[in-house]
Amino acid sequence: MIKCVLVPTDFSDRAGRAAAWARETFPDAEVRLLHVVDPLTLHAPSAVAPGGGYALSGDGLDLQRDFEVEVRERLRRLGGGELVVGQPVDEILRYVQAGPFDLLVIGATGHGDPEGSGLGGTAERLTRESPVPVVVVH
């Protein structure tokens, strides 16, 4: 019985299709969205802070706050979700392990896949390392 589904989102069409598929296929399940942003992808100076976190200052901090507000608003419009800062695959796996998830549903890009599976690097790694079953929506 699938009660709780995690759908990572980058707000792309493929992620939207994955969320729609999860909601349609498991109408009684809770579908949670997760957006992970790597702080090094922000167009701002950044440095690793003590304790392994990331620190921004000045304009970089303002940019990060604006970005977080925008992401949280987009998640709200999609029905709610969580914003996590870190390396996407690692954070998705950590989130799955910590939560009550029965299934991980992801949209495939097909990019960055040296093996030719058509999944893409992120989907490939998640399907190999996830502690719960993974459905890849093409």
mmCIF file of the C-alpha atoms, coordinates in Angstrom:
data_MODEL
# 
_entry.id   MODEL 
# 
loop_
_atom_site.group_PDB 
_atom_site.id 
_atom_site.type_symbol 
_atom_site.label_atom_id 
_atom_site.label_alt_id 
_atom_site.label_comp_id 
_atom_site.label_asym_id 
_atom_site.label_entity_id 
_atom_site.label_seq_id 
_atom_site.pdbx_PDB_ins_code 
_atom_site.Cartn_x 
_atom_site.Cartn_y 
_atom_site.Cartn_z 
_atom_site.occupancy 
_atom_site.B_iso_or_equiv 
_atom_site.pdbx_formal_charge 
_atom_site.auth_seq_id 
_atom_site.auth_comp_id 
_atom_site.auth_asym_id 
_atom_site.auth_atom_id 
_atom_site.pdbx_PDB_model_num 
ATOM 1   C CA . MET A 1 1   ? 0.000  0.000  0.000   1.00 0.00 ? 1   MET A CA 1 
ATOM 2   C CA . ILE A 1 2   ? 1.481  3.328  -1.087  1.00 0.00 ? 2   ILE A CA 1 
ATOM 3   C CA . LYS A 1 3   ? 0.704  5.977  1.513   1.00 0.00 ? 3   LYS A CA 1 
ATOM 4   C CA . CYS A 1 4   ? 3.400  8.587  0.969   1.00 0.00 ? 4   CYS A CA 1 
ATOM 5   C CA . VAL A 1 5   ? 5.219  9.497  -2.262  1.00 0.00 ? 5   VAL A CA 1 
ATOM 6   C CA . LEU A 1 6   ? 8.187  11.826 -2.677  1.00 0.00 ? 6   LEU A CA 1 
ATOM 7   C CA . VAL A 1 7   ? 8.523  13.732 -5.954  1.00 0.00 ? 7   VAL A CA 1 
ATOM 8   C CA . PRO A 1 8   ? 11.679 15.810 -6.337  1.00 0.00 ? 8   PRO A CA 1 
ATOM 9   C CA . THR A 1 9   ? 11.020 18.822 -8.535  1.00 0.00 ? 9   THR A CA 1 
ATOM 10  C CA . ASP A 1 10  ? 13.135 21.274 -10.463 1.00 0.00 ? 10  ASP A CA 1 
ATOM 11  C CA . PHE A 1 11  ? 9.914  22.868 -11.760 1.00 0.00 ? 11  PHE A CA 1 
ATOM 12  C CA . SER A 1 12  ? 10.469 21.410 -15.227 1.00 0.00 ? 12  SER A CA 1 
ATOM 13  C CA . ASP A 1 13  ? 7.752  19.824 -17.373 1.00 0.00 ? 13  ASP A CA 1 
ATOM 14  C CA . ARG A 1 14  ? 9.188  16.359 -16.674 1.00 0.00 ? 14  ARG A CA 1 
ATOM 15  C CA . ALA A 1 15  ? 8.985  16.955 -12.910 1.00 0.00 ? 15  ALA A CA 1 
ATOM 16  C CA . GLY A 1 16  ? 5.414  18.188 -13.353 1.00 0.00 ? 16  GLY A CA 1 
ATOM 17  C CA . ARG A 1 17  ? 4.555  15.010 -15.260 1.00 0.00 ? 17  ARG A CA 1 
ATOM 18  C CA . ALA A 1 18  ? 6.086  12.931 -12.469 1.00 0.00 ? 18  ALA A CA 1 
ATOM 19  C CA . ALA A 1 19  ? 3.987  14.733 -9.826  1.00 0.00 ? 19  ALA A CA 1 
ATOM 20  C CA . ALA A 1 20  ? 0.832  14.413 -11.927 1.00 0.00 ? 20  ALA A CA 1 
ATOM 21  C CA . TRP A 1 21  ? 1.493  10.709 -12.487 1.00 0.00 ? 21  TRP A CA 1 
ATOM 22  C CA . ALA A 1 22  ? 1.989  10.143 -8.742  1.00 0.00 ? 22  ALA A CA 1 
ATOM 23  C CA . ARG A 1 23  ? -1.220 11.970 -7.859  1.00 0.00 ? 23  ARG A CA 1 
ATOM 24  C CA . GLU A 1 24  ? -3.261 10.169 -10.530 1.00 0.00 ? 24  GLU A CA 1 
ATOM 25  C CA . THR A 1 25  ? -1.848 6.722  -9.811  1.00 0.00 ? 25  THR A CA 1 
ATOM 26  C CA . PHE A 1 26  ? -2.067 6.983  -6.024  1.00 0.00 ? 26  PHE A CA 1 
ATOM 27  C CA . PRO A 1 27  ? -5.022 9.322  -5.375  1.00 0.00 ? 27  PRO A CA 1 
ATOM 28  C CA . ASP A 1 28  ? -5.226 8.362  -1.694  1.00 0.00 ? 28  ASP A CA 1 
ATOM 29  C CA . ALA A 1 29  ? -1.512 8.820  -1.020  1.00 0.00 ? 29  ALA A CA 1 
ATOM 30  C CA . GLU A 1 30  ? 0.175  11.931 0.278   1.00 0.00 ? 30  GLU A CA 1 
ATOM 31  C CA . VAL A 1 31  ? 2.389  13.322 -2.492  1.00 0.00 ? 31  VAL A CA 1 
ATOM 32  C CA . ARG A 1 32  ? 5.204  15.521 -1.203  1.00 0.00 ? 32  ARG A CA 1 
ATOM 33  C CA . LEU A 1 33  ? 7.305  17.723 -3.452  1.00 0.00 ? 33  LEU A CA 1 
ATOM 34  C CA . LEU A 1 34  ? 10.959 18.417 -2.736  1.00 0.00 ? 34  LEU A CA 1 
ATOM 35  C CA . HIS A 1 35  ? 13.122 21.043 -4.405  1.00 0.00 ? 35  HIS A CA 1 
ATOM 36  C CA . VAL A 1 36  ? 16.840 20.812 -3.748  1.00 0.00 ? 36  VAL A CA 1 
ATOM 37  C CA . VAL A 1 37  ? 19.109 23.662 -4.689  1.00 0.00 ? 37  VAL A CA 1 
ATOM 38  C CA . ASP A 1 38  ? 22.858 23.461 -4.692  1.00 0.00 ? 38  ASP A CA 1 
ATOM 39  C CA . PRO A 1 39  ? 23.982 26.815 -3.247  1.00 0.00 ? 39  PRO A CA 1 
ATOM 40  C CA . LEU A 1 40  ? 26.985 26.791 -5.555  1.00 0.00 ? 40  LEU A CA 1 
ATOM 41  C CA . THR A 1 41  ? 24.626 27.189 -8.500  1.00 0.00 ? 41  THR A CA 1 
ATOM 42  C CA . LEU A 1 42  ? 23.382 30.524 -7.183  1.00 0.00 ? 42  LEU A CA 1 
ATOM 43  C CA . HIS A 1 43  ? 24.998 33.406 -9.022  1.00 0.00 ? 43  HIS A CA 1 
ATOM 44  C CA . ALA A 1 44  ? 26.564 34.763 -5.869  1.00 0.00 ? 44  ALA A CA 1 
ATOM 45  C CA . PRO A 1 45  ? 29.879 34.435 -4.063  1.00 0.00 ? 45  PRO A CA 1 
ATOM 46  C CA . SER A 1 46  ? 29.750 31.551 -1.629  1.00 0.00 ? 46  SER A CA 1 
ATOM 47  C CA . ALA A 1 47  ? 32.084 29.718 0.679   1.00 0.00 ? 47  ALA A CA 1 
ATOM 48  C CA . VAL A 1 48  ? 31.858 26.623 2.780   1.00 0.00 ? 48  VAL A CA 1 
ATOM 49  C CA . ALA A 1 49  ? 30.971 27.640 6.311   1.00 0.00 ? 49  ALA A CA 1 
ATOM 50  C CA . PRO A 1 50  ? 32.117 25.912 9.496   1.00 0.00 ? 50  PRO A CA 1 
ATOM 51  C CA . GLY A 1 51  ? 30.162 22.733 10.135  1.00 0.00 ? 51  GLY A CA 1 
ATOM 52  C CA . GLY A 1 52  ? 29.851 21.853 6.463   1.00 0.00 ? 52  GLY A CA 1 
ATOM 53  C CA . GLY A 1 53  ? 27.099 24.344 5.645   1.00 0.00 ? 53  GLY A CA 1 
ATOM 54  C CA . TYR A 1 54  ? 27.210 27.159 3.166   1.00 0.00 ? 54  TYR A CA 1 
ATOM 55  C CA . ALA A 1 55  ? 27.542 30.850 3.944   1.00 0.00 ? 55  ALA A CA 1 
ATOM 56  C CA . LEU A 1 56  ? 26.655 33.839 1.813   1.00 0.00 ? 56  LEU A CA 1 
ATOM 57  C CA . SER A 1 57  ? 27.123 37.467 2.662   1.00 0.00 ? 57  SER A CA 1 
ATOM 58  C CA . GLY A 1 58  ? 26.047 40.879 1.369   1.00 0.00 ? 58  GLY A CA 1 
ATOM 59  C CA . ASP A 1 59  ? 24.399 40.763 -2.047  1.00 0.00 ? 59  ASP A CA 1 
ATOM 60  C CA . GLY A 1 60  ? 24.748 36.990 -2.101  1.00 0.00 ? 60  GLY A CA 1 
ATOM 61  C CA . LEU A 1 61  ? 22.620 36.656 1.012   1.00 0.00 ? 61  LEU A CA 1 
ATOM 62  C CA . ASP A 1 62  ? 19.941 38.927 -0.475  1.00 0.00 ? 62  ASP A CA 1 
ATOM 63  C CA . LEU A 1 63  ? 19.951 36.864 -3.671  1.00 0.00 ? 63  LEU A CA 1 
ATOM 64  C CA . GLN A 1 64  ? 19.614 33.657 -1.693  1.00 0.00 ? 64  GLN A CA 1 
ATOM 65  C CA . ARG A 1 65  ? 16.667 35.054 0.297   1.00 0.00 ? 65  ARG A CA 1 
ATOM 66  C CA . ASP A 1 66  ? 14.923 36.217 -2.896  1.00 0.00 ? 66  ASP A CA 1 
ATOM 67  C CA . PHE A 1 67  ? 15.521 32.832 -4.482  1.00 0.00 ? 67  PHE A CA 1 
ATOM 68  C CA . GLU A 1 68  ? 14.134 30.982 -1.455  1.00 0.00 ? 68  GLU A CA 1 
ATOM 69  C CA . VAL A 1 69  ? 11.018 33.184 -1.419  1.00 0.00 ? 69  VAL A CA 1 
ATOM 70  C CA . GLU A 1 70  ? 10.446 32.464 -5.114  1.00 0.00 ? 70  GLU A CA 1 
ATOM 71  C CA . VAL A 1 71  ? 10.945 28.700 -4.696  1.00 0.00 ? 71  VAL A CA 1 
ATOM 72  C CA . ARG A 1 72  ? 8.630  28.516 -1.690  1.00 0.00 ? 72  ARG A CA 1 
ATOM 73  C CA . GLU A 1 73  ? 5.958  30.412 -3.635  1.00 0.00 ? 73  GLU A CA 1 
ATOM 74  C CA . ARG A 1 74  ? 6.278  28.043 -6.601  1.00 0.00 ? 74  ARG A CA 1 
ATOM 75  C CA . LEU A 1 75  ? 5.993  25.051 -4.263  1.00 0.00 ? 75  LEU A CA 1 
ATOM 76  C CA . ARG A 1 76  ? 2.937  26.606 -2.610  1.00 0.00 ? 76  ARG A CA 1 
ATOM 77  C CA . ARG A 1 77  ? 1.266  27.022 -6.011  1.00 0.00 ? 77  ARG A CA 1 
ATOM 78  C CA . LEU A 1 78  ? 1.962  23.344 -6.751  1.00 0.00 ? 78  LEU A CA 1 
ATOM 79  C CA . GLY A 1 79  ? 0.274  22.248 -3.540  1.00 0.00 ? 79  GLY A CA 1 
ATOM 80  C CA . GLY A 1 80  ? 3.120  22.580 -1.062  1.00 0.00 ? 80  GLY A CA 1 
ATOM 81  C CA . GLY A 1 81  ? 6.555  21.149 -0.670  1.00 0.00 ? 81  GLY A CA 1 
ATOM 82  C CA . GLU A 1 82  ? 9.929  21.494 0.922   1.00 0.00 ? 82  GLU A CA 1 
ATOM 83  C CA . LEU A 1 83  ? 13.045 23.434 -0.064  1.00 0.00 ? 83  LEU A CA 1 
ATOM 84  C CA . VAL A 1 84  ? 16.378 21.895 0.894   1.00 0.00 ? 84  VAL A CA 1 
ATOM 85  C CA . VAL A 1 85  ? 19.833 23.323 0.239   1.00 0.00 ? 85  VAL A CA 1 
ATOM 86  C CA . GLY A 1 86  ? 22.601 20.916 -0.691  1.00 0.00 ? 86  GLY A CA 1 
ATOM 87  C CA . GLN A 1 87  ? 23.756 18.509 -3.368  1.00 0.00 ? 87  GLN A CA 1 
ATOM 88  C CA . PRO A 1 88  ? 20.533 17.318 -5.053  1.00 0.00 ? 88  PRO A CA 1 
ATOM 89  C CA . VAL A 1 89  ? 21.004 13.539 -5.174  1.00 0.00 ? 89  VAL A CA 1 
ATOM 90  C CA . ASP A 1 90  ? 22.479 13.362 -1.675  1.00 0.00 ? 90  ASP A CA 1 
ATOM 91  C CA . GLU A 1 91  ? 19.690 15.498 -0.226  1.00 0.00 ? 91  GLU A CA 1 
ATOM 92  C CA . ILE A 1 92  ? 16.941 13.534 -1.991  1.00 0.00 ? 92  ILE A CA 1 
ATOM 93  C CA . LEU A 1 93  ? 18.374 10.276 -0.640  1.00 0.00 ? 93  LEU A CA 1 
ATOM 94  C CA . ARG A 1 94  ? 18.705 11.757 2.853   1.00 0.00 ? 94  ARG A CA 1 
ATOM 95  C CA . TYR A 1 95  ? 15.113 13.034 2.704   1.00 0.00 ? 95  TYR A CA 1 
ATOM 96  C CA . VAL A 1 96  ? 13.784 9.645  1.552   1.00 0.00 ? 96  VAL A CA 1 
ATOM 97  C CA . GLN A 1 97  ? 15.647 7.859  4.337   1.00 0.00 ? 97  GLN A CA 1 
ATOM 98  C CA . ALA A 1 98  ? 14.358 10.249 7.006   1.00 0.00 ? 98  ALA A CA 1 
ATOM 99  C CA . GLY A 1 99  ? 10.740 10.327 5.886   1.00 0.00 ? 99  GLY A CA 1 
ATOM 100 C CA . PRO A 1 100 ? 7.819  7.961  5.810   1.00 0.00 ? 100 PRO A CA 1 
ATOM 101 C CA . PHE A 1 101 ? 8.070  7.453  2.048   1.00 0.00 ? 101 PHE A CA 1 
ATOM 102 C CA . ASP A 1 102 ? 6.904  4.312  0.276   1.00 0.00 ? 102 ASP A CA 1 
ATOM 103 C CA . LEU A 1 103 ? 7.880  5.451  -3.206  1.00 0.00 ? 103 LEU A CA 1 
ATOM 104 C CA . LEU A 1 104 ? 10.097 7.948  -5.022  1.00 0.00 ? 104 LEU A CA 1 
ATOM 105 C CA . VAL A 1 105 ? 8.765  9.273  -8.353  1.00 0.00 ? 105 VAL A CA 1 
ATOM 106 C CA . ILE A 1 106 ? 11.110 11.219 -10.602 1.00 0.00 ? 106 ILE A CA 1 
ATOM 107 C CA . GLY A 1 107 ? 11.036 12.703 -14.061 1.00 0.00 ? 107 GLY A CA 1 
ATOM 108 C CA . ALA A 1 108 ? 13.843 11.552 -16.363 1.00 0.00 ? 108 ALA A CA 1 
ATOM 109 C CA . THR A 1 109 ? 15.888 13.921 -18.451 1.00 0.00 ? 109 THR A CA 1 
ATOM 110 C CA . GLY A 1 110 ? 17.980 11.407 -20.333 1.00 0.00 ? 110 GLY A CA 1 
ATOM 111 C CA . HIS A 1 111 ? 20.932 13.815 -20.119 1.00 0.00 ? 111 HIS A CA 1 
ATOM 112 C CA . GLY A 1 112 ? 24.296 12.996 -18.614 1.00 0.00 ? 112 GLY A CA 1 
ATOM 113 C CA . ASP A 1 113 ? 23.879 9.265  -18.965 1.00 0.00 ? 113 ASP A CA 1 
ATOM 114 C CA . PRO A 1 114 ? 27.092 7.646  -20.157 1.00 0.00 ? 114 PRO A CA 1 
ATOM 115 C CA . GLU A 1 115 ? 25.559 4.155  -20.028 1.00 0.00 ? 115 GLU A CA 1 
ATOM 116 C CA . GLY A 1 116 ? 22.791 4.972  -22.488 1.00 0.00 ? 116 GLY A CA 1 
ATOM 117 C CA . SER A 1 117 ? 19.900 3.918  -20.223 1.00 0.00 ? 117 SER A CA 1 
ATOM 118 C CA . GLY A 1 118 ? 17.925 7.052  -21.086 1.00 0.00 ? 118 GLY A CA 1 
ATOM 119 C CA . LEU A 1 119 ? 17.480 7.962  -17.429 1.00 0.00 ? 119 LEU A CA 1 
ATOM 120 C CA . GLY A 1 120 ? 19.966 10.744 -16.883 1.00 0.00 ? 120 GLY A CA 1 
ATOM 121 C CA . GLY A 1 121 ? 22.636 10.857 -14.203 1.00 0.00 ? 121 GLY A CA 1 
ATOM 122 C CA . THR A 1 122 ? 20.388 11.896 -11.320 1.00 0.00 ? 122 THR A CA 1 
ATOM 123 C CA . ALA A 1 123 ? 17.683 9.328  -12.051 1.00 0.00 ? 123 ALA A CA 1 
ATOM 124 C CA . GLU A 1 124 ? 20.299 6.628  -12.580 1.00 0.00 ? 124 GLU A CA 1 
ATOM 125 C CA . ARG A 1 125 ? 21.898 7.254  -9.199  1.00 0.00 ? 125 ARG A CA 1 
ATOM 126 C CA . LEU A 1 126 ? 18.561 7.545  -7.385  1.00 0.00 ? 126 LEU A CA 1 
ATOM 127 C CA . THR A 1 127 ? 17.324 4.247  -8.825  1.00 0.00 ? 127 THR A CA 1 
ATOM 128 C CA . ARG A 1 128 ? 20.515 2.536  -7.663  1.00 0.00 ? 128 ARG A CA 1 
ATOM 129 C CA . GLU A 1 129 ? 20.715 4.056  -4.174  1.00 0.00 ? 129 GLU A CA 1 
ATOM 130 C CA . SER A 1 130 ? 17.150 4.740  -3.034  1.00 0.00 ? 130 SER A CA 1 
ATOM 131 C CA . PRO A 1 131 ? 15.988 2.732  -0.010  1.00 0.00 ? 131 PRO A CA 1 
ATOM 132 C CA . VAL A 1 132 ? 12.444 2.754  -1.474  1.00 0.00 ? 132 VAL A CA 1 
ATOM 133 C CA . PRO A 1 133 ? 11.207 1.772  -4.934  1.00 0.00 ? 133 PRO A CA 1 
ATOM 134 C CA . VAL A 1 134 ? 11.658 4.375  -7.662  1.00 0.00 ? 134 VAL A CA 1 
ATOM 135 C CA . VAL A 1 135 ? 9.386  5.105  -10.611 1.00 0.00 ? 135 VAL A CA 1 
ATOM 136 C CA . VAL A 1 136 ? 10.909 7.094  -13.449 1.00 0.00 ? 136 VAL A CA 1 
ATOM 137 C CA . VAL A 1 137 ? 8.368  8.996  -15.528 1.00 0.00 ? 137 VAL A CA 1 
ATOM 138 C CA . HIS A 1 138 ? 9.553  9.762  -19.060 1.00 0.00 ? 138 HIS A CA 1 
# 
